[in-house]
Every structure is written in C-alpha cells, then in structure tokens.
C-alpha cells in the first residue's frame, strides 16, 4: 500500500511528533504530584533521559508509547507502508530500552514503565487505579515493573 501523503507532508507530520512533554507524560506527572511525590523530569545526566526521577525512592518512571516501544497490546500495529523500515526502527528502540534499563539497574535504580495503553484507549485504567499502582510500586516494592491496561506486572 502506498503512503497517502507526499514525502514533504509525511516528513512534516513526523517532525511534529513530540518525544517529551506528551499528554501521557503530563498525566503521569499530575498523578505523581497529586500523590505527594516530588520528581525531576527528563533528567539528561542519566541513561535514557528518564521521564521522571523520584530521588527520595531511588526510582525512575518511563512513560512509553505502545507503538514506539513495541508493547504487545491493542494500540500496537505495524504500519502497512514501509513495513521493513518501521520494524527495524522499532526494534532499535526496544534494544536501546533494554540497554538503558540495564545501565540504570546496575547503578541501583528501580524502574517502572507506564505504558500508553493504561492511560488511553478502550482498555485504559482509571486515574485512581493508575495512581494507586504508582504509589504501591514506589512505596512498597524493590523490583522493576510496568503498568499497562492489565494492571501492574513485575519485570
């Protein structure tokens, strides 16, 4: 299937996609603040520039888009055009995520991944459920985990 946009329009559309300060990141930030946690955002001196660093808990929260980080959920779909390009690009993102998590883990950080599907889409969790999972993980666990539309999972 051919792209419905000419190359200039496609390029403009792709440049408009944010890689920080997204709606889902803002929502997680609001939930952390409402729960009483203080954090630093987009910390550049740590591997992967974590979305949220909660120093008091030696914890890092990444907010991952299901498409860009290849989450196995209803929001992920391989594009019908330039399929090989997209598979390779997304696979590089996944490998980079694994390297970043390994580097942070070896430095003693706990890591939580909050997936886009728990924040939007037909299977999203309520804000109360997400806030409860965030607080539960920050205060009570010593493991790496992820929150998706199914709830919290230990990694």
C-alpha positions in Angstrom: 0.0 0.0 0.0 1.4 3.4 -1.0 1.7 6.3 1.5 -1.3 8.6 1.3 1.0 11.6 1.8 3.7 13.0 -0.4 7.3 12.9 1.1 7.2 16.5 2.3 3.9 16.2 4.1 4.9 12.9 5.7 8.2 14.5 6.9 6.3 17.4 8.3 3.9 15.1 10.1 6.7 13.0 11.6 8.6 16.1 12.8 5.5 17.2 14.7 5.5 14.1 16.9 6.8 15.0 20.3 9.4 13.0 22.2 8.9 14.8 25.5 6.1 16.6 27.3 3.5 14.4 25.7 -0.1 14.2 27.0 0.5 10.8 28.6 3.7 12.1 30.4 1.8 15.1 31.7 -0.9 12.9 33.1 1.6 10.7 34.9 3.3 13.8 36.3 -0.1 15.1 37.6 -0.8 11.8 39.2 2.6 11.7 40.9 2.2 15.3 42.2 -1.4 14.5 43.4 0.0 11.6 45.3 2.6 13.8 47.0 5.7 12.7 45.2 8.4 15.2 44.0 10.3 14.4 40.9 12.7 15.7 38.3 11.7 15.5 34.6 13.8 14.5 31.5 17.0 14.0 33.5 19.7 14.3 31.0 22.6 13.0 33.1 21.1 9.6 33.4 20.9 6.9 30.7 17.8 7.2 28.5 16.9 10.7 29.9 14.2 9.3 32.2 10.8 10.9 32.1 10.6 11.1 35.9 13.2 10.6 38.5 12.0 10.3 42.1 15.2 10.6 44.1 13.7 10.0 47.5 12.8 6.5 46.4 15.8 5.8 44.1 13.1 5.3 41.4 12.7 6.1 37.7 9.5 6.2 35.8 9.4 5.9 32.0 6.2 6.6 30.1 6.3 4.6 26.9 4.2 4.9 23.8 3.0 1.5 22.8 3.9 2.0 19.1 7.3 3.4 19.5 8.4 0.9 22.2 6.6 -2.2 20.8 4.2 -3.0 23.5 2.1 -6.2 22.8 -1.3 -4.6 23.2 -4.2 -3.3 21.1 -2.5 0.0 20.4 0.4 -1.5 18.6 0.1 -2.1 14.9 2.9 -2.4 12.4 2.3 0.2 9.6 1.2 -1.2 6.2 3.7 1.1 4.4 7.4 0.9 4.7 7.0 -2.1 7.0 10.6 -3.2 7.0 11.7 0.4 7.9 9.3 0.5 10.8 10.1 -2.9 12.2 13.8 -2.1 12.1 13.3 1.3 13.7 11.0 0.0 16.5 13.4 -3.0 17.2 16.3 -0.4 17.6 14.1 1.4 20.2 13.5 -1.9 22.1 17.2 -2.7 22.1 18.0 0.8 23.3 15.4 0.5 26.1 17.0 -2.8 27.2 20.5 -1.2 27.4 19.1 1.8 29.3 17.4 -0.4 31.8 20.5 -2.5 32.3 22.6 0.6 32.9 20.2 2.1 35.3 19.7 -1.2 37.2 23.4 -1.6 37.6 23.5 1.9 39.2 20.9 0.8 41.8 17.8 2.5 40.2 14.4 0.8 40.4 12.5 1.2 37.1 8.8 1.5 36.4 7.4 1.6 32.8 4.0 3.2 32.4 2.6 2.1 29.0 0.4 4.4 26.9 -2.4 1.8 26.8 -3.1 2.2 30.6 -3.7 5.9 30.0 -5.7 5.9 26.8 -7.7 3.7 24.5 -10.6 1.4 25.1 -8.9 -0.6 27.9 -7.4 2.3 29.9 -7.3 2.2 33.6 -8.9 4.9 35.8 -6.7 7.7 37.2 -7.4 6.3 40.6 -6.2 2.9 39.6 -3.0 4.3 38.0 -2.3 6.5 41.0 -2.7 3.5 43.3 -0.4 1.4 41.2 2.3 4.2 41.1 2.1 4.7 44.9 2.1 0.9 45.6 5.2 0.4 43.5 7.1 3.5 44.8 6.4 2.8 48.4 6.3 -1.0 48.7 8.4 -2.7 46.2 12.0 -3.3 45.3 11.5 -4.7 41.9 11.3 -3.4 38.3 7.7 -3.3 37.0 5.4 -2.0 34.3 1.8 -0.7 34.3 -0.3 -1.4 31.3 -4.0 -1.9 30.7 -4.0 -5.2 32.6 -2.5 -3.5 35.8 1.0 -3.8 37.3 3.4 -6.5 36.2 6.8 -7.4 37.7 9.6 -7.4 35.2 
